[in-house]
Amino acid sequence: MYLHGTSKINSSNHLEIGQCDTVELKKQYGTPLYIYDQELIETKCKAFHSAFRRSGFSYQIAYAGKAFLCMEMASLLTKLDMSLDVVSGGELFTALEAGYPAERIHFHGNNKTIEEMEMALDANIGCFVVDNFTELEVLHALAAERKQKASILLRVTPGIEAHTHEYIMTGQEDSKFGFGLSNDQAMKAVSFALEKPYYDLLGIHCHIGSQIFEVDGFSRAIDILTDFLFSIRDKMEFEVKVLNVGGGFGIRYTESDSPLPVEYYVDALTEKLSRTLTEQNYTLPEVWIEPGRSIVGEAGTTLYTIGSTKEIPGVRKYVGIDGGMTDNIRPALYDAKHEAVLANRVTDKKDETVSIAGKCCESGDMLIWDIDLPRVNQGDLLAVSSTGAYNYSMASNYNRIPRPAVVFVKNGEARLAVERETYEDLVRKDVKPVVTTYAMSK
């Protein structure tokens, strides 16, 4: 397993993260356990800031909260001078409860409810990213009732199909997200927004997909977006103040993944944008991006305890863990791949090939197929790397399994960010049935 960030093997042959021994973390917090390397999160955020400062553009880096969000994470992002992209009332509430500056919150989503829009207007958030004509009309009506200006971006679909899994491609023309460019919907949306007195149209947004390992797609998106900006200027004498090019920067899950350094993506985007706009005497807008996975993905490790094994002679050996698709749905949903080690015996000789099975009552609850490990024993600890994005946020209580705890580690200290759910938590919202005694008919 590739050792990300501060991860290392200590003198006890244990996996250590943030100078915290994972064996000790298991004793203190139990398993399954999400472990976040805070120093690596900080390093990733600082790398984005550094790359943009070199570019000369004004900018905002809006962390995509859907990747992973809790109050501790929101608090950390505030200290790192990050903006925040939320996609639901729940994410917005979490951010506000953590004291996140409302003016640095951007609200996304293809079907924001009226209640969510009102909640965001009450908080006076920095920006709505408007996704369709229904929202465009309803949000303005709500703002007009309050006589409150709403700052907006219009999300457009540039017609680009990024090289990624079909479920996480978002920039292609046939998408549930955004106003189409090729069918003139985007231009109509711009015209509508500019005519409405309670809208402040900041600019345009696009997002072409996730887990992208090249810059060609982003470069092509810049070509399409700048052509659109020039058309807006020509037809409406309006220049945008903000251009949001989304996120989607890939990370390393396995050795087959080859992500580019952060600065490669930022340099490619800003250099192309600067050159193209300058040639057309277009005032350089503020550039926004929305990294999520690329900030927290590699910083997360999930720790499990190994339980049962099942060996089918001549076929395979299954190794059961105390978690699975309830804390990491990605292998079942996307056929995602992960690396892993025995956290309590990292460098022991690998002498068997096994498959890691989750404990859910589903044949598809398989975390890793065919991984080489030392011969496993009941009670061993399995550490699965790069689980920081879309694991906790997509966790469920399927089979009435409580969700794991979350800890942040740095400089030898572990800080509990989310408590482990209990069985009592599972029934807390259940309505207790009324017990009725029925007389047996004779």
C-alpha positions as CSV (number, residue, x, y, z in Angstrom):
1,M,0.0,0.0,0.0
2,Y,1.3,3.4,-0.9
3,L,1.8,5.5,2.2
4,H,0.1,8.9,1.8
5,G,0.9,12.0,3.7
6,T,2.3,11.4,7.2
7,S,1.6,7.6,7.1
8,K,4.6,5.4,7.9
9,I,5.6,2.1,9.5
10,N,6.8,2.5,13.0
11,S,9.3,0.4,15.0
12,S,6.5,-1.9,16.2
13,N,5.7,-2.8,12.5
14,H,2.4,-0.9,12.9
15,L,0.9,1.6,10.5
16,E,1.2,5.1,11.9
17,I,-0.7,8.1,10.7
18,G,-0.1,11.6,12.1
19,Q,2.4,10.1,14.6
20,C,-0.5,8.0,16.0
21,D,-0.2,4.2,16.1
22,T,-3.3,2.7,14.4
23,V,-3.2,-0.2,16.9
24,E,-3.6,2.3,19.7
25,L,-6.3,4.2,17.8
26,K,-8.3,0.9,17.6
27,K,-8.0,0.4,21.3
28,Q,-9.2,3.9,22.0
29,Y,-11.9,4.3,19.4
30,G,-12.8,0.9,18.1
31,T,-13.4,-0.2,14.5
32,P,-14.5,0.5,11.8
33,L,-12.8,3.9,12.2
34,Y,-12.2,6.7,9.7
35,I,-8.8,8.3,10.3
36,Y,-8.0,11.7,8.7
37,D,-4.5,12.9,8.3
38,Q,-5.0,16.6,9.2
39,E,-1.5,17.6,8.0
40,L,-2.1,16.2,4.6
41,I,-5.4,18.1,4.3
42,E,-3.6,21.3,5.2
43,T,-0.8,20.5,2.7
44,K,-3.3,20.0,-0.1
45,C,-5.2,23.2,0.6
46,K,-1.9,25.2,0.8
47,A,-0.8,23.7,-2.5
48,F,-3.9,25.1,-4.2
49,H,-3.5,28.5,-2.6
50,S,0.2,28.6,-3.7
51,A,-0.6,27.7,-7.3
52,F,-3.2,30.4,-7.6
53,R,-1.1,33.1,-6.0
54,R,1.5,32.4,-8.7
55,S,-1.1,32.7,-11.4
56,G,-1.9,36.4,-10.7
57,F,-5.7,35.7,-10.8
58,S,-8.1,36.7,-8.0
59,Y,-9.5,33.4,-6.8
60,Q,-11.6,31.3,-4.5
61,I,-11.0,27.7,-3.6
62,A,-14.3,26.2,-2.6
63,Y,-14.0,22.9,-0.9
64,A,-16.7,20.5,-2.2
65,G,-18.4,19.5,1.1
66,K,-20.1,16.5,-0.5
67,A,-16.8,14.7,-0.4
68,F,-16.7,14.8,3.4
69,L,-18.2,17.3,5.8
70,C,-18.6,17.5,9.5
71,M,-18.3,20.4,11.9
72,E,-14.6,19.6,12.6
73,M,-13.9,19.7,8.9
74,A,-15.8,22.9,8.4
75,S,-13.8,24.5,11.2
76,L,-10.5,23.4,9.8
77,L,-11.4,24.8,6.3
78,T,-12.2,28.2,7.8
79,K,-8.7,28.3,9.3
80,L,-7.2,27.4,5.8
81,D,-9.0,30.3,4.1
82,M,-11.2,28.0,2.0
83,S,-14.6,28.7,0.6
84,L,-17.2,26.0,0.9
85,D,-19.5,24.4,-1.7
86,V,-22.7,22.8,-0.2
87,V,-25.4,20.8,-2.0
88,S,-28.1,20.4,0.6
89,G,-29.8,22.0,3.5
90,G,-28.0,19.5,5.7
91,E,-24.6,20.5,4.5
92,L,-25.5,24.2,4.8
93,F,-26.7,23.6,8.4
94,T,-23.5,21.8,9.3
95,A,-21.4,24.6,8.0
96,L,-23.4,27.3,9.8
97,E,-23.4,25.4,13.1
98,A,-19.6,25.2,12.8
99,G,-19.5,29.0,12.5
100,Y,-18.5,28.9,8.8
101,P,-18.6,32.4,7.3
102,A,-21.9,32.5,5.3
103,E,-20.4,34.8,2.7
104,R,-17.9,32.1,1.6
105,I,-20.6,29.5,1.1
106,H,-21.8,28.5,-2.4
107,F,-25.0,26.5,-2.7
108,H,-25.2,23.9,-5.5
109,G,-27.8,21.3,-6.5
110,N,-30.1,20.4,-9.3
111,N,-33.3,20.4,-7.1
112,K,-33.0,22.9,-4.3
113,T,-36.2,22.9,-2.3
114,I,-37.9,26.2,-1.4
115,E,-37.1,25.5,2.2
116,E,-33.4,25.1,1.4
117,M,-33.4,28.3,-0.7
118,E,-35.1,30.2,2.1
119,M,-32.6,28.8,4.6
120,A,-29.7,30.0,2.4
121,L,-31.3,33.5,1.9
122,D,-31.8,33.8,5.7
123,A,-28.1,33.0,6.2
124,N,-27.2,35.5,3.4
125,I,-24.8,33.1,1.8
126,G,-22.2,34.2,-0.8
127,C,-23.6,32.6,-3.9
128,F,-26.2,30.3,-5.4
129,V,-25.2,28.2,-8.3
130,V,-28.4,28.0,-10.3
131,D,-29.0,24.8,-12.2
132,N,-32.2,25.1,-14.2
133,F,-35.0,27.5,-15.2
134,T,-37.3,26.3,-12.4
135,E,-34.8,27.4,-9.8
136,L,-34.0,30.6,-11.7
137,E,-37.6,31.7,-11.5
138,V,-38.4,30.4,-7.9
139,L,-35.2,31.8,-6.3
140,H,-35.8,35.2,-7.8
141,A,-39.4,35.2,-6.6
142,L,-38.2,34.4,-3.1
143,A,-35.6,37.1,-3.2
144,A,-38.1,39.6,-4.5
145,E,-40.5,38.9,-1.7
146,R,-37.8,39.7,0.8
147,K,-36.4,42.6,-1.3
148,Q,-33.0,40.8,-0.9
149,K,-30.4,40.6,-3.7
150,A,-29.2,37.1,-4.5
151,S,-25.8,36.6,-6.0
152,I,-25.8,33.8,-8.5
153,L,-23.7,31.8,-11.0
154,L,-25.3,29.9,-13.8
155,R,-24.2,26.3,-14.2
156,V,-23.7,25.4,-17.9
157,T,-23.0,22.0,-19.5
158,P,-20.1,22.4,-22.0
159,G,-20.8,19.1,-23.8
160,I,-17.5,17.5,-22.6
161,E,-17.4,13.9,-21.6
162,A,-14.4,13.5,-19.2
163,H,-12.5,10.3,-19.1
164,T,-14.1,8.9,-15.9
165,H,-16.8,6.6,-14.7
166,E,-20.2,7.3,-16.4
167,Y,-21.9,7.9,-13.0
168,I,-19.5,10.8,-12.2
169,M,-19.4,12.5,-15.6
170,T,-21.3,15.8,-15.4
171,G,-20.2,18.0,-18.2
172,Q,-21.7,16.2,-21.1
173,E,-24.8,17.5,-22.9
174,D,-27.1,14.8,-21.7
175,S,-26.8,15.5,-18.0
176,K,-29.3,16.3,-15.2
177,F,-27.0,19.3,-14.3
178,G,-27.0,22.8,-15.8
179,F,-28.1,24.9,-18.8
180,G,-27.1,23.6,-22.2
181,L,-24.8,25.7,-24.4
182,S,-25.4,24.0,-27.7
183,N,-29.2,24.4,-27.4
184,D,-29.1,28.1,-26.4
185,Q,-30.6,27.4,-23.0
186,A,-27.5,29.0,-21.3
187,M,-27.8,32.2,-23.2
188,K,-31.5,32.4,-22.4
189,A,-30.7,31.9,-18.7
190,V,-28.2,34.8,-18.8
191,S,-30.7,37.1,-20.4
192,F,-33.3,36.2,-17.8
193,A,-30.9,36.7,-14.9
194,L,-29.7,40.1,-16.2
195,E,-33.3,41.4,-16.5
196,K,-34.2,40.5,-12.9
197,P,-33.7,43.3,-10.3
198,Y,-33.0,41.0,-7.4
199,Y,-30.3,39.0,-9.1
200,D,-26.6,39.8,-9.1
201,L,-25.3,37.6,-11.9
202,L,-21.6,37.0,-10.9
203,G,-20.8,34.6,-13.7
204,I,-20.7,31.1,-15.1
205,H,-20.0,27.7,-13.6
206,C,-19.2,24.3,-15.1
207,H,-18.0,21.0,-13.9
208,I,-16.9,18.3,-16.3
209,G,-16.6,15.3,-14.0
210,S,-14.5,13.6,-11.3
211,Q,-11.3,11.6,-10.9
212,I,-9.7,13.2,-14.0
213,F,-6.0,12.6,-14.7
214,E,-5.4,14.9,-17.6
215,V,-5.7,18.6,-18.4
216,D,-7.1,18.2,-22.0
217,G,-10.7,18.2,-20.8
218,F,-10.2,21.3,-18.7
219,S,-8.4,23.0,-21.6
220,R,-11.3,22.2,-24.0
221,A,-13.8,23.4,-21.4
222,I,-11.9,26.8,-21.2
223,D,-12.2,27.1,-25.0
224,I,-16.0,26.5,-24.9
225,L,-16.6,28.7,-21.9
226,T,-14.6,31.6,-23.2
227,D,-16.4,31.5,-26.5
228,F,-19.6,31.7,-24.5
229,L,-18.3,34.7,-22.5
230,F,-17.5,36.5,-25.7
231,S,-20.9,35.8,-27.1
232,I,-22.5,37.2,-23.9
233,R,-20.4,40.3,-24.2
234,D,-21.3,40.8,-27.9
235,K,-25.1,40.2,-27.4
236,M,-25.6,41.8,-24.0
237,E,-22.6,44.0,-23.3
238,F,-22.0,42.1,-20.1
239,E,-18.7,40.7,-18.8
240,V,-18.7,38.1,-16.0
241,K,-16.9,38.8,-12.7
242,V,-16.5,35.1,-11.8
243,L,-15.7,32.0,-13.8
244,N,-16.0,28.8,-11.8
245,V,-14.4,25.8,-13.6
246,G,-15.4,23.2,-11.0
247,G,-13.2,20.4,-9.7
248,G,-12.7,16.8,-10.5
249,F,-8.9,16.6,-10.0
250,G,-7.9,12.9,-9.7
251,I,-6.2,11.2,-6.7
252,R,-4.2,8.0,-6.2
253,Y,-6.3,5.0,-5.1
254,T,-4.0,2.3,-6.6
255,E,-0.7,2.2,-8.5
256,S,-2.6,2.3,-11.8
257,D,-3.7,5.9,-10.9
258,S,-1.4,8.7,-12.0
259,P,-2.8,12.0,-10.7
260,L,-1.1,15.2,-11.7
261,P,0.3,17.6,-9.0
262,V,-2.2,20.3,-8.1
263,E,-0.1,23.0,-9.7
264,Y,-0.3,21.3,-13.1
265,Y,-4.1,21.6,-13.1
266,V,-4.1,25.2,-11.9
267,D,-1.3,26.3,-14.2
268,A,-3.0,24.7,-17.2
269,L,-6.4,26.4,-16.4
270,T,-5.1,29.8,-15.6
271,E,-2.5,30.1,-18.4
272,K,-5.0,29.1,-21.0
273,L,-7.7,31.4,-19.6
274,S,-5.3,34.4,-19.3
275,R,-4.0,34.0,-22.8
276,T,-7.5,33.5,-24.4
277,L,-9.2,36.4,-22.6
278,T,-6.3,38.8,-23.0
279,E,-6.3,38.2,-26.8
280,Q,-9.9,39.3,-26.8
281,N,-9.4,42.3,-24.4
282,Y,-11.7,40.7,-21.9
283,T,-11.3,41.7,-18.3
284,L,-9.9,38.8,-16.3
285,P,-12.6,37.4,-14.0
286,E,-12.0,35.9,-10.5
287,V,-11.4,32.2,-10.9
288,W,-13.2,29.7,-8.6
289,I,-12.5,26.0,-8.4
290,E,-14.2,23.3,-6.3
291,P,-11.8,20.5,-5.2
292,G,-13.2,18.0,-2.8
293,R,-11.8,14.5,-3.3
294,S,-8.3,15.9,-4.2
295,I,-8.2,17.5,-0.7
296,V,-9.5,14.8,1.6
297,G,-9.4,11.5,-0.5
298,E,-5.8,10.5,0.2
299,A,-6.0,11.9,3.7
300,G,-8.5,9.3,4.8
301,T,-7.8,5.8,5.9
302,T,-10.4,3.3,7.2
303,L,-9.4,0.8,9.9
304,Y,-11.2,-2.5,10.3
305,T,-10.9,-5.6,12.5
306,I,-10.7,-8.9,10.7
307,G,-13.2,-11.5,11.8
308,S,-14.2,-14.7,10.0
309,T,-12.5,-16.4,7.0
310,K,-13.9,-18.8,4.5
311,E,-11.7,-20.8,2.2
312,I,-13.1,-22.5,-0.9
313,P,-10.4,-24.9,-2.1
314,G,-9.1,-24.1,-5.5
315,V,-11.3,-21.0,-5.8
316,R,-10.6,-18.2,-3.2
317,K,-10.3,-17.3,0.4
318,Y,-12.7,-14.7,1.8
319,V,-11.7,-12.6,4.7
320,G,-14.5,-10.8,6.6
321,I,-14.2,-7.4,8.2
322,D,-16.4,-5.5,10.6
323,G,-17.5,-3.0,8.0
324,G,-18.1,-2.9,4.3
325,M,-20.5,-1.2,2.0
326,T,-22.2,0.7,4.9
327,D,-18.9,2.7,5.3
328,N,-17.5,2.4,1.8
329,I,-20.1,2.0,-0.9
330,R,-17.7,3.0,-3.7
331,P,-16.5,-0.5,-4.7
332,A,-20.1,-1.7,-5.1
333,L,-21.3,1.5,-6.8
334,Y,-18.4,2.4,-9.0
335,D,-16.3,-0.8,-9.0
336,A,-13.8,1.4,-7.2
337,K,-10.4,0.0,-6.3
338,H,-8.4,0.4,-3.0
339,E,-5.1,-0.7,-1.5
340,A,-4.7,-2.1,2.0
341,V,-2.3,-3.5,4.6
342,L,-2.5,-5.4,7.9
343,A,-2.0,-2.3,10.1
344,N,-0.6,-4.4,13.0
345,R,1.8,-6.4,10.9
346,V,2.6,-4.2,7.9
347,T,5.9,-5.7,6.7
348,D,5.2,-9.3,7.4
349,K,5.7,-11.6,4.4
350,K,2.8,-11.7,2.1
351,D,2.0,-15.3,1.6
352,E,-1.6,-15.6,0.6
353,T,-4.1,-14.0,-1.8
354,V,-7.5,-13.2,-0.3
355,S,-10.6,-11.2,-1.0
356,I,-11.9,-8.7,1.6
357,A,-15.6,-9.2,2.3
358,G,-17.9,-6.8,4.1
359,K,-20.4,-7.9,6.7
360,C,-23.6,-6.8,4.9
361,C,-26.1,-9.3,3.7
362,E,-25.3,-8.7,0.1
363,S,-23.1,-10.8,-2.2
364,G,-21.9,-7.5,-3.8
365,D,-20.5,-6.3,-0.5
366,M,-16.9,-6.9,-1.4
367,L,-14.3,-4.3,-0.6
368,I,-11.2,-5.7,-2.4
369,W,-10.9,-8.7,-4.7
370,D,-7.6,-10.6,-4.7
371,I,-5.2,-8.8,-2.5
372,D,-1.9,-10.2,-1.3
373,L,-1.5,-10.2,2.5
374,P,0.4,-12.0,5.3
375,R,-1.7,-15.0,6.5
376,V,-4.5,-13.3,8.4
377,N,-5.7,-14.0,11.9
378,Q,-8.9,-13.1,13.6
379,G,-8.4,-9.8,15.4
380,D,-5.8,-8.5,12.8
381,L,-6.3,-4.9,11.7
382,L,-6.9,-4.0,8.1
383,A,-6.1,-0.4,6.9
384,V,-7.6,0.6,3.6
385,S,-6.1,3.8,2.1
386,S,-7.6,6.7,0.2
387,T,-11.0,6.5,1.9
388,G,-11.3,10.2,2.8
389,A,-13.8,11.1,0.0
390,Y,-17.3,9.9,-0.4
391,N,-17.0,7.2,2.3
392,Y,-18.3,8.8,5.4
393,S,-20.6,11.1,3.4
394,M,-22.2,8.1,1.6
395,A,-22.3,5.8,4.7
396,S,-25.6,4.2,5.6
397,N,-27.3,2.1,8.3
398,Y,-28.1,-0.8,6.0
399,N,-28.7,-3.9,8.0
400,R,-29.0,-1.5,11.0
401,I,-25.3,-1.2,11.3
402,P,-24.1,1.9,13.2
403,R,-21.9,4.4,11.3
404,P,-18.2,4.5,12.4
405,A,-16.5,7.2,14.4
406,V,-14.2,9.8,12.7
407,V,-10.9,11.0,14.2
408,F,-8.4,13.6,13.0
409,V,-4.8,12.9,13.8
410,K,-1.8,15.3,13.8
411,N,1.5,15.4,15.7
412,G,0.7,12.4,17.8
413,E,-2.7,13.7,18.9
414,A,-6.0,12.2,17.9
415,R,-9.1,14.3,18.1
416,L,-12.6,12.8,17.9
417,A,-14.6,14.6,15.2
418,V,-17.7,12.3,14.9
419,E,-18.8,9.9,17.6
420,R,-19.5,6.3,16.7
421,E,-23.2,5.7,16.4
422,T,-24.9,3.4,18.9
423,Y,-27.7,0.9,18.7
424,E,-29.8,3.5,20.6
425,D,-29.0,6.0,17.9
426,L,-30.5,3.6,15.3
427,V,-33.9,3.6,16.9
428,R,-33.9,7.2,18.2
429,K,-36.2,8.4,15.5
430,D,-38.4,5.3,15.4
431,V,-41.9,5.8,16.7
432,K,-42.6,3.1,19.3
433,P,-45.5,1.0,18.4
434,V,-48.6,0.9,20.5
435,V,-48.9,-2.6,22.0
436,T,-52.4,-4.0,21.5
437,T,-53.7,-7.3,22.9
438,Y,-56.0,-9.1,20.5
439,A,-58.5,-11.6,21.8
440,M,-58.2,-14.9,20.0
441,S,-61.4,-15.8,18.2
442,K,-63.0,-19.0,19.4
